[in-house]
Amino acid sequence: MGNAAPPADVLYNNALRDYNSGKYDLSSQEFGDYIKYYSNTDLAANAQFYLADIEYRQGNFEAAVKDYDKVLEHIPAATKLQPHSSRRVMLCWNWDNAKLAFAS
């Protein structure tokens, strides 16, 4: 007998509260669970966006770029497309420059 997922609104609101409180590791786990259990809901795109944003804030730029892409690839009706697009462009530029710096 496995653990039942919390209700979607409770899980999302807890994740958002923890994100806004700077508890990024906990929030990342909660948003990940939200996507795992509720990937077909209207807020799944937002949860994916927040996952990418957490990675960005933690300096994990390569993972952030991949997860920002998932916002568009897997959830095309995302409500946070404008921040996604500009942040992704900035990340790619920074990531390419960082790779060049380490390669030399």
C-alpha positions in Angstrom: 0.0 0.0 0.0 1.7 3.2 -1.2 1.3 6.7 0.0 -1.5 8.7 -1.5 -0.7 12.0 -3.0 -2.0 15.1 -1.2 -4.8 17.0 -2.9 -3.5 19.0 -5.8 -4.3 22.4 -4.3 -2.7 21.6 -1.0 0.5 20.2 -2.7 0.8 23.2 -5.0 0.1 25.8 -2.3 2.6 24.2 0.0 5.2 24.2 -2.7 4.6 27.8 -3.6 4.7 28.8 0.1 8.0 27.0 0.5 9.4 28.6 -2.7 8.4 32.1 -1.5 10.1 31.3 1.9 13.3 30.4 0.2 13.0 26.7 1.1 14.1 25.6 -2.4 15.0 22.0 -1.7 11.6 21.3 -0.1 9.8 23.3 -2.7 11.6 21.5 -5.5 10.5 18.2 -4.1 6.9 19.4 -3.7 6.7 20.8 -7.3 8.2 17.6 -8.6 5.5 15.6 -6.8 2.9 17.9 -8.2 4.1 17.2 -11.7 4.3 13.5 -11.0 0.8 13.2 -9.7 -1.0 16.1 -11.4 0.7 16.6 -14.8 -2.5 17.2 -16.6 -3.8 20.1 -14.5 -3.7 23.8 -15.4 -1.0 24.5 -12.7 1.4 21.8 -14.0 3.1 24.3 -16.3 3.6 26.7 -13.4 5.1 23.9 -11.3 7.5 23.0 -14.0 8.5 26.7 -14.3 9.1 26.9 -10.6 11.3 23.8 -10.7 13.4 25.4 -13.4 13.5 28.7 -11.5 14.8 26.9 -8.4 17.6 25.3 -10.4 18.4 28.7 -11.8 18.5 30.3 -8.3 20.7 27.5 -7.1 23.2 28.0 -10.0 22.4 24.7 -11.7 22.1 26.4 -15.1 22.3 23.3 -17.3 19.4 21.6 -15.5 17.5 24.9 -15.5 17.7 25.3 -19.2 16.4 21.7 -19.7 13.6 22.3 -17.3 12.6 25.7 -18.8 12.4 23.8 -22.1 10.0 21.3 -20.6 7.7 24.2 -19.9 7.2 24.6 -23.6 7.8 21.0 -24.8 5.5 19.2 -22.5 3.1 21.9 -21.4 2.6 24.3 -24.3 -0.2 26.3 -22.6 2.1 27.6 -20.0 1.1 30.8 -18.3 4.6 31.9 -17.5 6.0 31.9 -21.1 7.5 35.4 -21.1 9.7 35.0 -18.0 10.6 31.5 -19.3 11.8 32.9 -22.7 13.9 35.7 -21.4 15.4 33.7 -18.6 16.2 30.8 -20.9 18.0 33.1 -23.4 20.0 34.6 -20.5 20.8 31.1 -19.2 22.0 29.8 -22.5 24.2 32.8 -23.0 25.7 32.5 -19.5 26.1 28.7 -19.8 27.9 28.9 -23.1 30.2 31.5 -21.7 30.9 29.5 -18.6 31.7 26.4 -20.8 34.1 28.5 -22.9 35.8 29.8 -19.7 36.3 26.4 -18.3 37.5 25.0 -21.6 40.4 27.4 -22.0 
